[in-house]
Amino acid sequence: MTPTITCDEWLAEFERVMTAPASAEGHGSTVREIATETGRSIQWIQEHLRYMRHRLIVTRRREMTVDGRTCFIPCYRLKPED
């Protein structure tokens, strides 16, 4: 069983990921990047992002797919606290 973490611990972990080089372009981090950085599953990250939706800024980053097409991938950043 995975130990439960508090909202403050999740925020601290998420803020740490936001300072990673992948999010340095200002677009934020994708769910897959957050999952890789935190060692959590993609499903776990998606569930917790839903809880944090009031604190998130969602942007889109252009990515090239395997077959050469361009698509937009959602990226997440934290809103600055007031």
N, C-alpha and C positions, 0 to 999 in steps of 0.2 A: 504494500500500500504506500502511495506517495504521501509524504508529510504535507500538511496544509501550511501554506504561507499566508502571511497577512497582506493586506492591501499595500501597506507601506513598503514591505519587502518586495512586492511585485513592482511597485513604482520605482524603487531604487534599482532593481534589476533592469527594468525597461529603460531608465535614464542612462544606465551604463552602456546599454546597447546603442543608444542614440549617439553616443560619442565615438562609436566605432568608425573606422575609415570608410566603410561601405555607405554610411549615411552622411558623409562629409559634404556631398554635393548639395545638401539641403533638401533633398527629396524625402528623406526619412528612410525607413527600413521596411522591407517586405516581410510578410509572415514567415517565409522560409528563412530569411536572414536572422530574424529574431529568434526563431526556433533553434537554429544552428548555434548562435551566440550564447543562448541561455541553457542549451541542453534539454529543452522541453520538446514535446511533440507539437506538430502543427495544429492538431485539434485543440490542445490545451491553450496554445497561444490565441487561437481564434475565439475560444470561449471567454478568455480574460479580456481580449480586446473589446468584445461586446459589452462587458461590464464597464469598461473604461471609455466608452464612446463619447461621453460628455467632455472628456479631457483630450480627445484626439483630433488632429488635423490629418485628413486623408488627401493625399495627392496621387498623381499617376506618373509613372516613369516609363519611358519608351524602352522596350526590350526586343531583341531579335529572337524569333523562335527557331527551332531546329531546321524547319523547312524554308527559312529565309524571310518569312513575313514579319512585319512589325506589329507588336501589340502593346497595350498599356497595362502595366502591373500596378495594383494599389500599393502605396507606401504610407507608413504611419509615422507621425511625429506627435510629441506631447505639446499641448498648448502651454504657453508660459502662465505661471500662476499669477493671479491678481494681487 
